[in-house]
Amino acid sequence: GAVVSQQPRRAVSKSGASVTIECRAVDFQATTVFWYRQFPKRGLVLMATSNAGTNATYEQGYNKDKLPISQPNLTFSSLMVTNVDPADSSLYFCGARDTALGRDQRPRQESW
């Protein structure tokens, strides 16, 4: 089946710094990448959706200044969390879809 790989598995950062999370599609083309955050004792919350070569679409409460997303091609996307502070501590996930093949890859757990 379709697999996504997410790096780094964990990250620790000082307040004010930035952290970049990379998401790679393995053996398929990710036409759409979904970026999620999971808060304690809650389900996944969709933050943004990106398509290769276009600007990401952000959900209410999230924006490109805080969470810039890059998806230059169909196998790679990155999410940067800028100017981090303790409130940004969370589990972050990426998930991907290849609409041509109708395959979805569920998010894999990564945290920092």
DRENVEXDREN-721550 format. One record per residue (C-alpha): residue number from 1; residue in three letters; x, y, z. Coordinates in nm, 4 decimals, padded with zeros to 6 digits. Layout:
<babas>
{volum: NUM | kolvo: ALA | px: X | py: Y | pz: Z}
...
</babas>
This chain:
<babas>
{volum: 1 | kolvo: GLY | px: 00.0000 | py: 00.0000 | pz: 00.0000}
{volum: 2 | kolvo: ALA | px: 00.0856 | py: 00.3659 | pz: -00.0022}
{volum: 3 | kolvo: VAL | px: 00.3286 | py: 00.4864 | pz: 00.2640}
{volum: 4 | kolvo: VAL | px: 00.4405 | py: 00.8282 | pz: 00.3847}
{volum: 5 | kolvo: SER | px: 00.7627 | py: 00.8884 | pz: 00.5739}
{volum: 6 | kolvo: GLN | px: 00.7883 | py: 01.1801 | pz: 00.8137}
{volum: 7 | kolvo: GLN | px: 01.1075 | py: 01.3332 | pz: 00.9570}
{volum: 8 | kolvo: PRO | px: 01.2191 | py: 01.4187 | pz: 01.2161}
{volum: 9 | kolvo: ARG | px: 01.0541 | py: 01.1733 | pz: 01.4485}
{volum: 10 | kolvo: ARG | px: 01.1049 | py: 01.4119 | pz: 01.7409}
{volum: 11 | kolvo: ALA | px: 01.2335 | py: 01.7652 | pz: 01.7718}
{volum: 12 | kolvo: VAL | px: 01.3100 | py: 01.9906 | pz: 02.0660}
{volum: 13 | kolvo: SER | px: 01.3463 | py: 02.3597 | pz: 02.0067}
{volum: 14 | kolvo: LYS | px: 01.4089 | py: 02.6823 | pz: 02.1930}
{volum: 15 | kolvo: SER | px: 01.1345 | py: 02.9434 | pz: 02.2006}
{volum: 16 | kolvo: GLY | px: 01.1500 | py: 03.1706 | pz: 01.8984}
{volum: 17 | kolvo: ALA | px: 01.3204 | py: 02.9153 | pz: 01.6729}
{volum: 18 | kolvo: SER | px: 01.1614 | py: 02.7292 | pz: 01.3803}
{volum: 19 | kolvo: VAL | px: 01.1086 | py: 02.3569 | pz: 01.3280}
{volum: 20 | kolvo: THR | px: 01.0623 | py: 02.1947 | pz: 00.9858}
{volum: 21 | kolvo: ILE | px: 00.8793 | py: 01.8645 | pz: 00.9413}
{volum: 22 | kolvo: GLU | px: 00.9288 | py: 01.6788 | pz: 00.6124}
{volum: 23 | kolvo: CYS | px: 00.6783 | py: 01.4401 | pz: 00.4578}
{volum: 24 | kolvo: ARG | px: 00.7768 | py: 01.2067 | pz: 00.1720}
{volum: 25 | kolvo: ALA | px: 00.5511 | py: 00.9858 | pz: -00.0359}
{volum: 26 | kolvo: VAL | px: 00.7100 | py: 00.6436 | pz: -00.0817}
{volum: 27 | kolvo: ASP | px: 00.6353 | py: 00.4638 | pz: -00.4108}
{volum: 28 | kolvo: PHE | px: 00.3398 | py: 00.6836 | pz: -00.5087}
{volum: 29 | kolvo: GLN | px: 00.2636 | py: 01.0396 | pz: -00.6133}
{volum: 30 | kolvo: ALA | px: 00.0970 | py: 01.2505 | pz: -00.3451}
{volum: 31 | kolvo: THR | px: -00.1330 | py: 01.4870 | pz: -00.5303}
{volum: 32 | kolvo: THR | px: -00.2660 | py: 01.6189 | pz: -00.1995}
{volum: 33 | kolvo: VAL | px: -00.0932 | py: 01.6388 | pz: 00.1386}
{volum: 34 | kolvo: PHE | px: -00.2860 | py: 01.6971 | pz: 00.4607}
{volum: 35 | kolvo: TRP | px: -00.1159 | py: 01.8414 | pz: 00.7700}
{volum: 36 | kolvo: TYR | px: -00.2682 | py: 01.7634 | pz: 01.1095}
{volum: 37 | kolvo: ARG | px: -00.2058 | py: 01.8407 | pz: 01.4735}
{volum: 38 | kolvo: GLN | px: -00.3215 | py: 01.6299 | pz: 01.7651}
{volum: 39 | kolvo: PHE | px: -00.3930 | py: 01.7855 | pz: 02.1011}
{volum: 40 | kolvo: PRO | px: -00.3908 | py: 01.5757 | pz: 02.4215}
{volum: 41 | kolvo: LYS | px: -00.7045 | py: 01.3610 | pz: 02.4593}
{volum: 42 | kolvo: ARG | px: -00.8459 | py: 01.4837 | pz: 02.1257}
{volum: 43 | kolvo: GLY | px: -00.8528 | py: 01.3531 | pz: 01.7723}
{volum: 44 | kolvo: LEU | px: -00.6576 | py: 01.4875 | pz: 01.4797}
{volum: 45 | kolvo: VAL | px: -00.7243 | py: 01.8476 | pz: 01.3776}
{volum: 46 | kolvo: LEU | px: -00.6666 | py: 01.9388 | pz: 01.0127}
{volum: 47 | kolvo: MET | px: -00.4463 | py: 02.2487 | pz: 00.9905}
{volum: 48 | kolvo: ALA | px: -00.3877 | py: 02.2747 | pz: 00.6163}
{volum: 49 | kolvo: THR | px: -00.4087 | py: 02.1013 | pz: 00.2796}
{volum: 50 | kolvo: SER | px: -00.1556 | py: 02.1404 | pz: 00.0003}
{volum: 51 | kolvo: ASN | px: -00.1318 | py: 02.0392 | pz: -00.3633}
{volum: 52 | kolvo: ALA | px: 00.1939 | py: 02.0255 | pz: -00.5581}
{volum: 53 | kolvo: GLY | px: 00.2861 | py: 02.3600 | pz: -00.7108}
{volum: 54 | kolvo: THR | px: 00.0005 | py: 02.5581 | pz: -00.5520}
{volum: 55 | kolvo: ASN | px: -00.0491 | py: 02.7530 | pz: -00.2315}
{volum: 56 | kolvo: ALA | px: -00.1702 | py: 02.5599 | pz: 00.0710}
{volum: 57 | kolvo: THR | px: -00.5249 | py: 02.6072 | pz: 00.1993}
{volum: 58 | kolvo: TYR | px: -00.5420 | py: 02.6727 | pz: 00.5735}
{volum: 59 | kolvo: GLU | px: -00.8219 | py: 02.5886 | pz: 00.8131}
{volum: 60 | kolvo: GLN | px: -00.9630 | py: 02.8499 | pz: 01.0484}
{volum: 61 | kolvo: GLY | px: -00.7141 | py: 02.9376 | pz: 01.3228}
{volum: 62 | kolvo: TYR | px: -00.4065 | py: 02.8428 | pz: 01.1149}
{volum: 63 | kolvo: ASN | px: -00.2113 | py: 03.0576 | pz: 00.8693}
{volum: 64 | kolvo: LYS | px: 00.0855 | py: 03.0607 | pz: 00.6323}
{volum: 65 | kolvo: ASP | px: 00.2850 | py: 03.3052 | pz: 00.8464}
{volum: 66 | kolvo: LYS | px: 00.2963 | py: 03.0671 | pz: 01.1423}
{volum: 67 | kolvo: LEU | px: 00.2910 | py: 02.7426 | pz: 00.9409}
{volum: 68 | kolvo: PRO | px: 00.4411 | py: 02.7885 | pz: 00.5932}
{volum: 69 | kolvo: ILE | px: 00.4027 | py: 02.4778 | pz: 00.3751}
{volum: 70 | kolvo: SER | px: 00.6042 | py: 02.3838 | pz: 00.0698}
{volum: 71 | kolvo: GLN | px: 00.5089 | py: 02.1074 | pz: -00.1753}
{volum: 72 | kolvo: PRO | px: 00.7407 | py: 02.1483 | pz: -00.4739}
{volum: 73 | kolvo: ASN | px: 00.6603 | py: 01.8090 | pz: -00.6257}
{volum: 74 | kolvo: LEU | px: 00.4449 | py: 01.4958 | pz: -00.5904}
{volum: 75 | kolvo: THR | px: 00.6757 | py: 01.3156 | pz: -00.3479}
{volum: 76 | kolvo: PHE | px: 00.7725 | py: 01.5818 | pz: -00.0939}
{volum: 77 | kolvo: SER | px: 00.6051 | py: 01.8374 | pz: 00.1325}
{volum: 78 | kolvo: SER | px: 00.7327 | py: 02.0282 | pz: 00.4336}
{volum: 79 | kolvo: LEU | px: 00.5662 | py: 02.2139 | pz: 00.7177}
{volum: 80 | kolvo: MET | px: 00.7582 | py: 02.4752 | pz: 00.9148}
{volum: 81 | kolvo: VAL | px: 00.6417 | py: 02.5822 | pz: 01.2593}
{volum: 82 | kolvo: THR | px: 00.7845 | py: 02.9319 | pz: 01.3004}
{volum: 83 | kolvo: ASN | px: 00.8587 | py: 03.1288 | pz: 01.6149}
{volum: 84 | kolvo: VAL | px: 00.7800 | py: 02.8288 | pz: 01.8335}
{volum: 85 | kolvo: ASP | px: 00.6568 | py: 02.8633 | pz: 02.1880}
{volum: 86 | kolvo: PRO | px: 00.5368 | py: 02.6080 | pz: 02.4454}
{volum: 87 | kolvo: ALA | px: 00.1811 | py: 02.6208 | pz: 02.3031}
{volum: 88 | kolvo: ASP | px: 00.3170 | py: 02.4681 | pz: 01.9801}
{volum: 89 | kolvo: SER | px: 00.4203 | py: 02.1463 | pz: 02.1559}
{volum: 90 | kolvo: SER | px: 00.2112 | py: 01.8731 | pz: 01.9979}
{volum: 91 | kolvo: LEU | px: 00.1987 | py: 01.5695 | pz: 01.7741}
{volum: 92 | kolvo: TYR | px: 00.2118 | py: 01.6715 | pz: 01.4077}
{volum: 93 | kolvo: PHE | px: 00.1141 | py: 01.4397 | pz: 01.1237}
{volum: 94 | kolvo: CYS | px: 00.1077 | py: 01.4373 | pz: 00.7487}
{volum: 95 | kolvo: GLY | px: -00.1204 | py: 01.2281 | pz: 00.5339}
{volum: 96 | kolvo: ALA | px: -00.1271 | py: 01.2026 | pz: 00.1558}
{volum: 97 | kolvo: ARG | px: -00.3643 | py: 01.1142 | pz: -00.1242}
{volum: 98 | kolvo: ASP | px: -00.3061 | py: 01.0060 | pz: -00.4807}
{volum: 99 | kolvo: THR | px: -00.6356 | py: 01.0851 | pz: -00.6494}
{volum: 100 | kolvo: ALA | px: -00.5350 | py: 00.9156 | pz: -00.9733}
{volum: 101 | kolvo: LEU | px: -00.5032 | py: 00.5813 | pz: -00.7980}
{volum: 102 | kolvo: GLY | px: -00.7650 | py: 00.6509 | pz: -00.5337}
{volum: 103 | kolvo: ARG | px: -00.5251 | py: 00.5590 | pz: -00.2548}
{volum: 104 | kolvo: ASP | px: -00.5155 | py: 00.7391 | pz: 00.0788}
{volum: 105 | kolvo: GLN | px: -00.2350 | py: 00.7126 | pz: 00.3294}
{volum: 106 | kolvo: ARG | px: -00.3445 | py: 00.7695 | pz: 00.6851}
{volum: 107 | kolvo: PRO | px: -00.1262 | py: 00.9955 | pz: 00.8992}
{volum: 108 | kolvo: ARG | px: 00.1643 | py: 00.8400 | pz: 01.0823}
{volum: 109 | kolvo: GLN | px: 00.2480 | py: 00.9537 | pz: 01.4326}
{volum: 110 | kolvo: GLU | px: 00.5433 | py: 01.1866 | pz: 01.4746}
{volum: 111 | kolvo: SER | px: 00.5983 | py: 01.4339 | pz: 01.7543}
{volum: 112 | kolvo: TRP | px: 00.8197 | py: 01.7099 | pz: 01.8804}
</babas>
